[in-house]
C-alpha cells in the first residue's frame, strides 16, 4: 500500500496478494517539492507498469480527490465506485473554468460505469482479491455537505485492518456509528487515515476510540488552525516506522512532514505483520 504525498489531497495505491490493483482517490502534486505536477497515475503507469486498475474508488468529487483524473484513460478500469445520484448541476455551478475538464471527465465516468460488475471482481467476495476483505459504508441521506457523501472503506487482510474514510465529517461518522456492522468493521484497527485530512470538523471521539488505531496517517499539505493532529496522536497506540532501515516508535505520520508512506501487511506463515516505511 502506498499513500502518496499529494499536498492537500488524497491518493492511495494498493496491490493485493493476487496482484490486483486498487486505487483510492486521484489527488495530484508533491508537497516536499512544492509541485502541482506530480501525477501518481503517471508513476503507476511508467514506473510500476500498471495497465489495469481493477477497482477505482473516488470517495467524493472534490478537486483534491480528482485532480489527476485526466490521466485515467491510460488504464483499463474494471470497476469504478463513487457516490451515486449527486447533484451534478449544483457541483458544476461552483467550479472554476480551470477545473471544468476534470469534472467533465468525472461525470462522464459516472455515466459510463453503470454495467454490472463481473462475478470474478465483486469486492464483497474476498476470494476475488487474494483474501483481502473490502467493506464499504456510505451515508446517502446527508446531501448538504459533499464530504459526508464520501465512500468509507475498511480493508482487512490476515487480521490487519486499514481504514480509508475519505472526507467524512462528524455528521456522517455519527450516523455510521449507529450501525453495528460499521462498528464491528472499524474496531481495533491497525492504521487509520484521518478523515478529512485531520481537520477538527471530522474528529469524532467515539469513532476514534473504537477504531483504536496503532498508527494514524494524515494526508495534507500543511498544518492549519483547524487541525486535530494533536488529538489524533494522543489517541493512537503507536507502532514502529522505518526510515533508512531504522525503526522509530510513532503514533502519527503526516505526508507534509514524512512524505509518502509505504505499508506492507499480512501473514508470513507464522505471525501477522505490519511494516510501515517512510523515505
Buried (B, 14 or more C-beta within 10 A) or exposed (E): BBBBBBBBBBBBBBBBEEEBBBBBBBBBBBBBEEEEEBBBBBBBBEEEEBEEBBBBBBBBBBBBBBBBBBBBEBBEBBBBBBBEEBEBEEBBEEBEEEBEEBBBBBBEBBEEBEEEBEEEBBBEEBEBBBBBBBBBBBBEEBEEBBBBBBBBBBBBBBEBBBBBBBBBBBBBBBBBBEEEEBBEBBEEBBBBBBBBBBBBBBBBEEBBEBBBBBBBBBBBBEEEEEBBBEBBBEBBEEBBBBBEEEEEEBBBBBBBBBBBBBBEBBBEEEEEEBBBBBE
